[in-house]
Amino acid sequence: MFHCSLCESEIIITSSHCERCRKIKNIGNTYGFNEILEVLEVVCLRNGEQRQRKINYLKKKAEKETKENMEGKIYGQDLNDYEKPKK
């Protein structure tokens, strides 16, 4: 019994890579590992400016939700938006 040589978390018996890592390896063989690395860096990793924009966005969203809570629109106090129960 061995650990996968790529993710090092899956235990394998017959090969050097687990099923997930084998798929990643096949994609790398098809498209090239440099291209895959570039895609991962662009899509998955954020630079400082992107992180700050995300923080600002989440702060504005939280402020808006807090304001709506204070006005009573989230917790069901504004019943005009809801369907009236059938009798």
C-alpha positions as CSV (number, residue, x, y, z in Angstrom):
1,M,0.0,0.0,0.0
2,F,1.3,3.4,-1.1
3,H,0.2,7.0,-1.1
4,C,-0.6,8.7,-4.4
5,S,2.6,10.4,-5.6
6,L,0.7,13.6,-6.6
7,C,-1.9,14.4,-3.8
8,E,-0.2,12.2,-1.2
9,S,-3.5,11.6,0.6
10,E,-5.1,8.7,-1.2
11,I,-3.9,5.2,-0.5
12,I,-3.4,3.1,-3.6
13,I,-2.3,-0.4,-4.3
14,T,-1.7,-0.9,-8.0
15,S,-0.6,2.4,-9.5
16,S,1.3,5.5,-8.6
17,H,-1.7,7.9,-8.9
18,C,-5.2,7.8,-7.5
19,E,-8.1,8.2,-9.8
20,R,-8.5,12.0,-9.4
21,C,-4.8,12.6,-9.9
22,R,-4.7,10.3,-12.9
23,K,-7.4,12.5,-14.5
24,I,-5.3,15.6,-13.8
25,K,-2.2,13.9,-15.2
26,N,-4.1,12.9,-18.4
27,I,-5.4,16.5,-18.8
28,G,-1.8,17.7,-18.4
29,N,-0.6,15.3,-21.0
30,T,-3.3,16.5,-23.4
31,Y,-3.1,20.2,-22.9
32,G,0.4,20.7,-21.5
33,F,1.3,21.2,-17.9
34,N,2.4,24.8,-18.4
35,E,-1.0,25.7,-19.8
36,I,-2.8,24.0,-16.9
37,L,-0.5,25.8,-14.4
38,E,-1.3,29.2,-16.1
39,V,-5.1,28.5,-15.9
40,L,-4.8,27.6,-12.3
41,E,-2.9,30.7,-11.4
42,V,-5.3,33.0,-13.3
43,V,-8.5,31.3,-12.1
44,C,-7.7,30.0,-8.6
45,L,-5.1,32.4,-7.2
46,R,-5.9,36.0,-6.3
47,N,-3.5,38.9,-6.2
48,G,-3.7,41.7,-3.6
49,E,-5.9,43.9,-5.6
50,Q,-8.4,41.1,-6.3
51,R,-8.5,40.2,-2.6
52,Q,-9.2,43.8,-1.7
53,R,-12.0,44.1,-4.2
54,K,-13.6,40.9,-2.8
55,I,-13.3,42.2,0.7
56,N,-14.9,45.5,-0.3
57,Y,-17.7,43.7,-2.1
58,L,-18.5,41.5,0.9
59,K,-18.4,44.5,3.3
60,K,-20.9,46.4,1.1
61,K,-23.1,43.3,0.9
62,A,-23.1,42.8,4.6
63,E,-23.9,46.5,5.2
64,K,-26.9,46.2,2.8
65,E,-28.2,43.1,4.5
66,T,-27.8,44.7,7.9
67,K,-29.7,47.7,6.7
68,E,-32.5,45.5,5.3
69,N,-32.7,43.6,8.5
70,M,-33.1,46.8,10.4
71,E,-36.0,47.8,8.1
72,G,-37.6,44.4,8.7
73,K,-37.6,43.2,5.1
74,I,-35.7,39.9,5.7
75,Y,-37.4,38.3,8.7
76,G,-40.9,38.2,7.2
77,Q,-42.2,41.4,8.6
78,D,-42.9,42.7,5.1
79,L,-45.6,40.3,4.0
80,N,-46.6,42.1,0.8
81,D,-44.0,40.0,-1.1
82,Y,-45.4,36.7,0.0
83,E,-48.4,34.7,-1.1
84,K,-51.3,34.7,1.3
85,P,-52.3,31.3,2.7
86,K,-55.3,29.6,1.2
87,K,-58.3,29.1,3.4
